[in-house]
Amino acid sequence: MNFPLIAQQVIEKLGGKENISAAAHCATRLRLVVIDETKIDKAAIENIEGVKGQFAVAGQYQIIFGSGTVNKVYTELSQQLGIGDMTSADVAAAGNEKQGLFQRAVKGLADIFVPIIPAIVAGGLLMGIHSMLTAKGFFVEEKNVVDLYPAIAHLVDFINTVANAPFVFLPVLLGFSATRKFGGNPYLGAALGMLLVHPALADGWNYALTLANGNIQYWQIFGLEIERVGYQGTVIPVLIASWVLATLEKNLRKVVPSFLDNLITPLFALFITGLLAFTIIGPFGREAGSLISSGLTWLYDTLGFVGGAIFGTLYAPIVITGMHQTFIAVETQLLAEVVRTGGTFIFPIAAMSNIAQGAACLGAAFVMKDPKVRGIAVPSGISALLGITEPAMFGVNLRYRYPFIAAMTGAGISSAFIAFFNVKAIALGAAGLPGIPSIKPDSLVMYIIGMLISATIAFSVTVILGKRAQAKI
């Protein structure tokens, strides 16, 4: 591949050097901020060698080249632009200036939750493994693995302890990540999270039961009666408190003399935020978080397969807008209250949508005769089946429209199916074939059948619509 020529063509088709204000790359995509998107020649970009797709999101224009290729294109691009090396964070900051309030809010949630996803995924998958080992009838009728092999009982218990840790101490992870996002000291944020799950506090998991039994203890501070209850597994209280902490810290630094800054600022910021967290923010946030998760669970359970069909059909368009990033907060809350909620229904529906996008992309590869399209569609389709849908969705399905329609159809029908059988996940992971360990053991068969339904319908409808489209040419 002629990388200098490819970079030159990209610059030209984006409207020239003067129309590009920032550029970086991730594992598979060029991430660019352009001044005027109307100057972009999208059709010409599609025909540049190596390009697998393009889309605009979060104030950025992104061109998919694929792993191993994108970094070589970027090297030539940055030289020709004369902008030097830029990070994805630099481009994101430049792109933020072009975003509206809602877009910035969605991106802000993503920036907070994405860094902690590995911890949640690790804990969640271990939770799924623990469930499989302890569920009676999963492998052998009326018995679990521990019954068959008592010697591994302590190992299974250890797995459960490791699995629960990220959820029990979720406020510590969120406090660190959110405070850093809001511009405060992340270690103060972590300390705030530790405060909210301090062992001296009553267990927040059993708050309702402790309250009903009249066993809540109180602090008497400044004439206020404050509940001594922790916030294990909560999301909203920590996010609000982290914002308050970061805001207090930044404002205190403006008025506290520099020689006292390291002493006074963290002391007052943490103490005031802690007091507000237990008096106002925590109680409000606990109720808000429970209401949101309860409301969504009620809606899903009440509408049943109809709700599943609607959500599944619209999931891919939601991904295009970026609003799916907000689901991470809801899923985290649902998983944190897994005993009450039974798990998250969002993850299985996301998996149905991803499987459908992958199958539709493979269907497009089957029905089309263009070698370049097939070269993009086959690896992209396989990637989507494994949970990474961007190359398939933006590189093929949206480009030719009918595969995207077929994918929405397959996702809607399969989501209705799994909603009818109340399939839920007890962990997060890659939403697709690798997501099997995340599913509740008693829902696993229906989850697999749902994936087969999603893939079959999406692939078949794509082939049918594709042949009609080919016949009209």
N, C-alpha and C positions, 0 to 999 in steps of 0.2 A: 504494500500500500504506500502511496505517495503522501506522506503525512503533511509536508509543507503545503502541497496543493489542496489537500482536504481542509486544512486550517484556513487557507486563503478563501476557499469557496464558502466556508461557514461564515467568515467575517463578511464577505460580500452579500450573502443571502440574508444576513441579519441586519442589513442596512448600512454596512460600513463601520470603520473603527469608531467614528464619532457617535454611533448609535449604541455602543457597548460601554457601559460604565463599570462593570465588574464581571469577573470570570474566575471560576474554580472548577473542581471536579470531585465527584465521589467515586465509588467503586465502579460504576457503570455509566455515569452521565456527566456531560458538561453542564455546569450550573452557571447561568449567565443572567445579568440584569441589563435589560435594554431600555433605552429612553423612550422609544416610540415603537410599540409592537406592530403598528400598521405598516411599518417599513419591512417587516419580515416576509420573505418569499417562502412560505411553508412548502409549497409543492416542489420547489427547487431543492430545498433542504432534504426532502425525502429521497431525492435521486443522487445525493452525494454518497460516494462509496463509504460503506461501513455504518451508515446511519440506520438505526433500527427503530426509530420512533422519536417523537418530539411532543412536548406539551408545556403549558404554562401553569404554574402553581406557586402560591405564596409569594407573588411578586418576582418570581424567577422564570426564565425560559430555559427549559432543560432539553438537551438533545442526547438520546441514548446511543452510545457506541458499543457498550459492552466491556466486560472486564479485560484488562490487558491492552485494549485499543485506546480507551478514553484518555489514559495518562499520556500516551504518545501524541495524540491529537492536541491535548492541552499544552504540552511542552512547546509545540510549534505555534499554537494559538497565542500563548502568553508572550512569546518572543515577537510575533508580528504585531501584537497590540501594544507592546512596550509597557505593560502594566506591572510586570514583576509577579512573583508568586503571591497568590491570595488563597486564603482558606475558605472552606464552606461557610464558616461563621462570618467572615467578611462579606461574602456574597449575601448571606441571609440578612445581615444588618442593612445592607444596601437595598435589598428587596423589601424589607419591612417598611421603608419609607413610602413604598407604592401601595401598601396594603391598607384596607379599611380596619375599623375597630374590631369587627367580628373576626376577620381573618387573623388579626394579631392575637386575639384571645385564643383562637383555635391553635395557632402556632405556639403560643405561650404554654398551653397545656401539654402539647407534644414535647416541647423542650424540657418540661419538668419530668414527664413520665418516661420518655424514651431512654434516658440514661439508667433508670432503675429497672427497666424491663428484664435484663438478664437475671437479676436477683429474683424477681417475681416468677419468671419462667422456670428457673432452677428449682425454686421451692415448690412451684405448682406441679411440675413434672414428678418430683419426688413424692408429692402428695398423691398423685395419680398412681404411682408405683405402689405406695403404701396401701391405697385402696384396693388395688388388684390383689395384693398379697393377703389382705385381711377380709376381703369380701367372700362370704360363703357362697359356694356354687359357681364362682367365676371360672375355676379350673376343674373342680371336682364337686359333684352334687353334695350339698348340705355340709361341706367342709371348706375351710380355707387353707392356704399354704402353711400357715403357722400351726394349724391342727395336724397337718401331715408331717411337718418337720419342726418340732418344738425347739430344736437346737438353734434356730434362727430367730427366735422370739425377740432377743435383745437387739439383734441387727435391725429387725423391722421397727422396733421401738426407736432406735437411733435414727433411722430414716425419717420417721414421723417427726422427731425433734428438729432435725435439719430442715425438713419441709416447712414446719410451722414458723421457724425463726424469721424469715423475711416478712411474714404477715403480722406476727406479734410485734415486731419492731419496725413496722412500716412507717410510723411517724418519724423515726430517725432518718430513714432513707429519703422520705418526702421533705422533711425539714431541711436537710442538706441541699437537695436538688432545687427545691422551690426558692429557698433563701438566696442561693447563688443566682438563679434566674432573675429574682427581683432586685439584684444588685447589692445584697448584703453579704456578710461574712458567712460562708456555708457551714463553718464549724460552730458558729453560734446557732445556726439553724439546726444542726445535729443535736446540740445541747438542748434546744427547745423540744425536739422530738423525744430525747431521753426523759425530759421532765414529764412529758405527757404519758409515758409508759413506765414511770418510776415504780419499783417494786413496793414502795410504801403505800401506793394507792390501791383502791379496790379494783378488781379485774373488770375492765370495760366490756369484755365479751359477755359477762353475766350481769350487766347493769340492770336490765329489766327485772330479773329475778331478785337481785340484791335489794332493789328499791321496793319490790312487792313484799319482801320479807322484813322490811324496816331495818335493814342492816347497814344503811348508808351512814358513814361518819362525816363530820363536817369540821371545817376550819371556821373560827370566829375572827374575822379580820376587818377592821375599820367598820364594825357594826354589820358586816355582811356575813351571811351563812353560806359557805362555799363547800360544795360536795367534793370529797376526797376520792374521786373516781378517775381511773385512767382512760385513755383513748386508744387502746390497742385496735389496730386494723381500720382506723378511721382515715378519711381522706380530706373532706371539706374543712374540718377544724384546723388541720395542720396547714393547709394551703392558705387559709385566711390569716392564721397566726404568723406564718412565715412572711407574708406580705407586710403585716404590721411590724414585725421585728426588723425587716430590711428598711422599711420607711423610717422607723424610729432611729435606727442606727445612722442612716444617711443624714437625717436632720440634726441629730445630736453632734455629729462630726462638724457641722457648720458652726456650732456655738461653743463647743468645748475646746479650751486651749489645747494646742497640739501636745504639750508636755504631760497633759492629763488624759489625753484621748484614749490610750490603751487601757487605762484604769476605769475611767468614768463611763465611757460610751458602752462597752459591753455589759457593765454592771447594771446600768439603768435600762438599757434596751432589753436585756433578758428578763430582768425582774418585772418591769412594767408589762411586757408581752405575756409573761407567765401568769401574772395576776389577771390580765384581760382574758387569757385563754381559759382559765377556770371559772371566770364569772360570767362572761358574755359570749365569747367566740366559741368555746367548746360546746356548751349546751345547745346553742343555735346550730352549730355545724353538725353535731350529732343527729339532731332531729332532721335537718335538711338532707343529710346523706342518707338516712334511713328512709325518708319520704321518697327521695328520687329512686333509690333501688327498689323500694316496695312498690312505687307507682309503676315502674317499668315491668317489674315481675308480675304485678296484677294485670297490667295491660296484655302482656304476653300470655299469661295463664287464662285470662278471660276471653280474649279474641281467638286463642288457640291457633289452629292451622291458618285461619284468615290473617291473623296478625303476622304469623311466620311468613306467609306468602308475600304480604306487602313489604315487610322488612327485607326479605331475601331478594325480591325483585329490585328494590331501590338501593341495596347495599353498594353495588358498583358505582352508580351515579353519586352516591354519598362520598365514596372514596375519591372520585374526581374532584369534588369540592374541597376535600381535606377535612371535612367535618367528622370523619371516622376517628380522627385523633381524639376527639372528646369522649369516645366510648371507653378509652383506656381507664379513665377515672371511674366510670360507672362499673366496668368489669372488676376493677380492683375492689370496689365497695361490695359488689355481689360476692366475690370470692372471700373477702374478709368476713362476711356473714354467711358462710356456706351452710352452716347448720340450719339457719332460718330460710335462706333462699334456695338451697339445693344446688347452687352453682350458678354459672353464667350461661345464658342462652345466646348471647351475642357471638361468642367464639364459634359454636357450631354453625351458625348462620353465615358468619364470615367465611368459614371453611367451604360451605356449599357454594358461595359466590366465587371463591378462588378456584375451586375445582371446575366450575362451569366456565370461567374465563379460560382456563387451561385447555379444557376439552374443545371449546369453540375455536381457539387458536389452532389446535391440531386439526380440527375439521376444515379450517380455512387452508391449511397446508395440504390436506388431502384433496380438496376440490380445485385448488388453483394450480395452474401449470407454470407460473413464473418461478424460475429457480431462486431468484433473489428473495421473493416472498417466502418460499418454503425454507430457505436458509435462515430466515429470521423467525418464522412461525414455529418450527419444530423445537428448537431449544427454548424459545420463549414459552411455548405451551407446557413443556416439561417443568420449567421453572415455576409456572403458575400452579401446577398440580402440587408442587412442594411448598407453596405458600407465598411466592414472590411474583406478584401479578403485573408489575409495571411494564416490563417489556411486552407482555402479551396484550395488555389492555391498550397501551398507548402506541405500541409498534404495529399492531395488526388489527385488533378487534374494533377499536374506535375508528381507525383509518378506513376500514371497509364497511363499517356500520352494521351489516347484517350479522357478523359474528358476535358483536356486542349485544344485539337484540336477542340472538339465540342464547347467549350466556345469561342474560337477565331472565329469560324464560325458564331455563334449566334451574337457575338459582331460586326462583320463586316457587316452582313446583316442589323441588327437593326440600326447601325450607318449610313449606307447608307440611310436608311429610314428617320431618323431624320434630316440628312443633306439635303435631298431633300426638306424637309419642313422648313429648316433653323431654327431648334430648337436651342435656346440659353438660357443661364442662366444669371440672373442679380444678382446672389449672389453665394457664395460658401457654402458648407455644406457637409453632408455625401452623397457621390455619390452612390445613390441607391434609395430604396423606401423612405427614409426620405428626399431625395433631392427635392421632389415635390414643396415645398414652394420657392425653389431657382429659379424655371423656370419662364420665362416670361409668364404672364397670357395667351397671345394669342397662346402660344406654348404648353400649358399644356396637351391638349388632345393628341397631337402627341407624346409627351414625354411618356405618359402612354401607348399608343399603342406601341411605340418603346420598352418599357420595356417588354410588353407582347410578342412581336416578339422575343426579345432576350432570354427570359426565355424559351419560347416554343421550339425554334430551338435548343438551347443548351441542354435542357433536352432530347428532342427527339433523337438528333444525339448521345448523350451519351448512351442512352438506346440501340440504334441500334448497335453502335460500341461495346458496352459492351457485348451484346448478341453474337456478332460474336467472340469476344475475349474469352468469356466463352465456346463457342462451340469448339474452337480450343484446349482447355485444356484437 
